[in-house]
Amino acid sequence: MKIALMAAWNTSSGVAMHAEPLGKAFLEMGHELTVFSFLKNDYHGEGITADDEPFVIRCFGTRKNTNFLDPRPFINKDYQVLVVEDLGMLPIDPLSNIMPVIRKKAKVVHVVHENRPFEQSIFYKIDFDKIIYFDRRQDFIKRAYPDALFIPFPCYKVRHQDQKETRKKLNLPLDKKIVCSFGHRSYQPYLLSLPKGLRDDTVLLQVIPNDLEMLEEFDPSDWMIIRREDVVTTEKFDDYLFASDAAIFHKFQIREHAVVSTTVYQGLGTMCPIFVPNHSDFFHNFTDEMIHYTDTVDLHLKLKEILEDENKKKELNQKAAKFVKKYSSEHIAGQFIKVFKEILGQSPP
């Protein structure tokens, strides 16, 4: 099957976290893939996270900035299905103008990334062949599109990397446990100290953006390392988790119909124990695949427990691996392919 994706790609946005594992699974399944994505000077996300593959064409900008779209790749490339991700960020008017031409050769599917009902008429300009959403709290979409289909968010694969070699690569201590506090993509460096019982043999690694002020940097402790990154690339993201014995992803702002934590779907497959805040809307669909904390005292206790008990860590990793397998990109891509065949009128195998 010839599939085209119109989405963020190789950027640090949640949309890319959905599109990339899905698109790569299509390739592994033997399908042809074309990716239409944002221009490098007008894209969705904090930054570029990897070099583009040969099948990536950057030919449009964000709706709120340039609202630019080059119609030629959409018209000239050969594809049977076009998957449009996160309509709110896309140049909808230019896209709707060329949609009659696209429809002469392809079916069009929309993956909803919106976290609330569409308020502007622009969202209804395109008549999609299928609407897909990935969070049950997006059920509002059924009011306008009753046949919208729920397909879960895809996980990045289980992957492994030698911890000692990764620490050498990152110039991190080889003889201590490392707790990584991830501070990019709107995640906050919530933990600013370690319990005294861990400070002798554990390092708190703060991975933060260049524009974040952190007072601890001016009075450094020997048990804290602060790493500033302009953009955390896909490779660096994995490296930091492979080098760590635990990772904290703290995001707690309450938003109406908040969507999922796409970063956790990316990180879970590294088998690094992940700690997240309890009652946060971003982690509502995760249970015992990761560790939930209520406050810093609870976080201290649970960190100490997982760092000192290999059996608990092993048990946690088994549950994480089970989750990743259940929501693997291959499995989710298979559900998409089934939808594509249905709307193309093809018989299932």
N, C-alpha and C positions, 0 to 999 in steps of 0.2 A: 504494500500500500504506500502511496505517496502522501506524506503528511507535512503540513506547514504549521509552524507555531509563530504567533505574533505576541511577543512577550519580552519582559526583561530577561537578559541573559548575561552571564558572567559579571553580574553586579551584586551588591550586598543587600538587595531588596528581597522581601518575602516572596514576591512573585517569581523571582529567579529561583528561589529555593523550591518552588513547585515545578517550574518549567524545566529546569535542568535535569533532575533525575528522571522525570517523565520522558523528556526528549531522548535522553541517552538510552533509556530502556527500549524505546521504539527502535532505535538503531540496532541494539543488541538482538531484538526480535526479528531483524531482517528487513525492516521497513526503511523507505527513503525519507530523509528529513531535511527540511529547509527551515531556518529560523530567521524571521524578520524581527529586528530588535531596534532599540533606541540608539540614536546618534551618540558618539562618545563625548559630545559637548552639550548634550541635553538628554540625560537618562534618568531612570528611576532607581534610586539607591544611594548609598554613601560613597561608592567608588567602584572602579573596575577591579574584579577579583581574579581574573585569569585572561590569558590570551584567547582570542576568538578562534574557533574551529573553522575549517573551510566552508562549512554549510551555513555560516552565520552571515547575514546581510544587514547592515545597520542603515536603515532607510527612513526613519521617522523620529520625531521628537515628542516631548510630553505635551499634553493638551494645554497645561497651564503656562508653559513657557513659549516655545516656538510654534507649537501646533502645526508642525511641518510633517508632510508625508510625501515621499517620492512614490508615485503609483506604479512605476515601471517594473520593479521586481515582483509586485503582486500580480501584475498582468502577464509578465513574460515567463515566470517560473511555472513549472508543471506540478500540480498537486491536486489530490482528490478531496482532501479535507483541510480546512483552515481552522486552527484552534486559536481563539482570541482570548488572552488573559488580562484581567483587570482593566475593564473598559474605561473606568474613571480616569486613568492616567494616559489614555491614548488620544490621538487627534481624531475625535469621533466624526466631525463634519467631513474632513477629507476622506476618511475611511468609508463613510456612508455614501459619498459621491461615487466611489469606484465599486461599491458592493454589487450593483447590477452586472458588472463585467466579471467579477469574481464568481458570482453565482452561476454563470454560464458553464463553469468547469468544476466547481467545488461546492461541497456542503460546508456550512459555517457553524462552529460550536463556540459557545462563550463559557469560560470558567470564571465564576463570580468571585472576586476578592473583596467586594464591598462589605462593610460591617453594619450597614443600616439601609433601610429602604431607599430606593432611588428617588431623589427629590426634584431632579431636573429632567425636562422632556428629552434632552439629548440622549439619555440612556435607552430610550425606546425607539430610536431612529432606525435601528437595524433589526430585522426579523430573523432571528437565529433559528437554525434547524434543531438545535438542542442547547439547553442551559444546564450547566453542571456546577454544583457547589460542594464544599468540603467540610463545612462546620454546621452542625445541627441548628445553631443559632442564626443561620442564614435562611431559615425556613420562610422568612418573609418574602423571599423571591417567588414562592409559589402563588402568592396573591396575584401577581401579574403573569406568571408562567406556571400554570398548574402541573405541567408535565416535566418540570425541572427535576434533575436527577442528582441524588447525593452519591458522591464517590469520595472516599477518605483522602486525606493529604498523604503523599508518598514519603517514605523514609529513604534517606541515603543508606547505602549498603553498610553491612558490618565490614570493617576494615582494620588492619593491624599494622603497627610500625614499632620498631625497637625503641623502647623508652630511653635507654642510655644514649644511643646514637642521636636521637632527636634532641635530647638535652645538650649534647655537644654542639649540634648544629645551631641551637638557639643560645648557646653560652649560658646555660643554667646549671645550678649545682647538681652534681651526680650523686651526692651522699645524703640527700635529704628528701623528705616527702614534699610534694608541691601541691598547693591548693590554688587553682586558677580562678580569679574573679574577673569575669568577662564584662567589659564596660563599653562595648560598641553596640550599634543598632538599637539605641534607646535603652539598653540594659544599664543598670546602675551599679557602681562599686559599693554594694551594701555593707560588706564585711570590711571593716577598717582595722581590725585587730585580731590576733589569734589568742586563744586561751593560753595562760602561762604554761600549762602542761604540754603544749605542743611546740612552743617556741624554740626549744633546743634542737629538735630534729625535723622541723617543718618550715617551709617558706610559703608566704602568701604572695602570689604573683598577681599583680594588678595590670591587666591589659586594657589600656584606656586610649581614647583619641587625643590628638595633639592639642585640641582646644579645651580640654577639661582641666579645671584647676583642682589640685589635690594637695592640701596642706602637708600631708605626710611626706611629700617629696622633699620638703625643706628641712625636715627633721627625721631623716631616714633611720629605720630600725634594721638590725642585721637579719631579722626574720621577714622582711618585706622587700620585694623587688617590684619596681614600677617600670613597665614597658609601654612606651608611647608608639602608637601606630597610626599613620594617616588613614590607611585602609587595611583591614584584616583580609588578606587574600584567602582564597579557598585553601591553598597549601598551608599558609600560616595558621589558619583556623584549626586545621587538623593537627599541625605540629604542636600547637599549644595544648591541645587536649591529650595528644599522645604522650607529651612530656609530663603531664600532670597526673596526680593520684586522685584528684577530685576537682570538679568545676562547679562554680556558682553562677547561675543565670537569674538575675534579680530584675524583674519587671512587674510592677504592681499597680500602675495607674488603672483605675476602673474606667472603662469606656463602654458606651452602649453597644451591645452586640460585638464585643471584642473578638477578634479572630484568633487563630491558634498561634503558638510560638513556633514559627517556622525554623528558627535557629536550633531549637531542640531536636526537631526532625532531622536536621543536618548533623547534629553532634552525637546523637544517641548511638550511632553505629561505631563510634570510636571505642566504645566500651570503657570510657572514662566515667566514673560515677558522677551523676549530675544532681545538684541541689537546687531546688526552686522554692519560691515563697508559697505557703499554703494560702488558699482562698483567692489566689490571683486568677483573673479571668483568662489569662493567656495559657494556663496549664490545666484547664478544667478537664481535658480529655486524657490526661495522664494519671495513672494511679501509682502502683508500686514498681514501675519501671525506673523511677527516680525517687529521690528523697525530698519530702516536703517539710519545710520548717516554718514555725510560727513567729519567731523573733530571734535576736542574736544569741540569747542564752540557749535556746533550742538548737540553733544552728551549730553552736560550739559543741554541744553534747553529741549531736549526730555526726559531725565531722570527726570528732575524736573516736567515735565508735567505728566508723567505716574505715578510718585510717589504721586502726589497731586490730581489726578483726578481719582476716582474710576470708573466712567463711562467709561473713555477711556481704563482703564485696563480691565474692563469687556468686552468691545467690542473687544479688542485685543485677549483675551482668547477665545472668541467665534469663532473668525477666526482661531486661532491656533487649537482648537478642531475640527473644520470643516476639516482642512488640515490633521490632524492626522487620522480622520475617513476615509477620501478619500484614504489615502495611508496606511491604517492599515495593520499590518502584516498578519491578517486573509485574507484580500482582496488580497494582493500580493501573499500570499501562495496559494490562490485559483487559481490564474493565472498560477503559477508553476505547480500545480496539473493537470490543463488542458493540459499543454505541456507534462507532463509525460504520461498522458493517450494517447495522440496522438502518441507519439513515441513508446509506448508499444503496440499500435494497439487496445487499449481498447475503447469501445463506451462511449461517454459522458452520464451522468446520465439523 
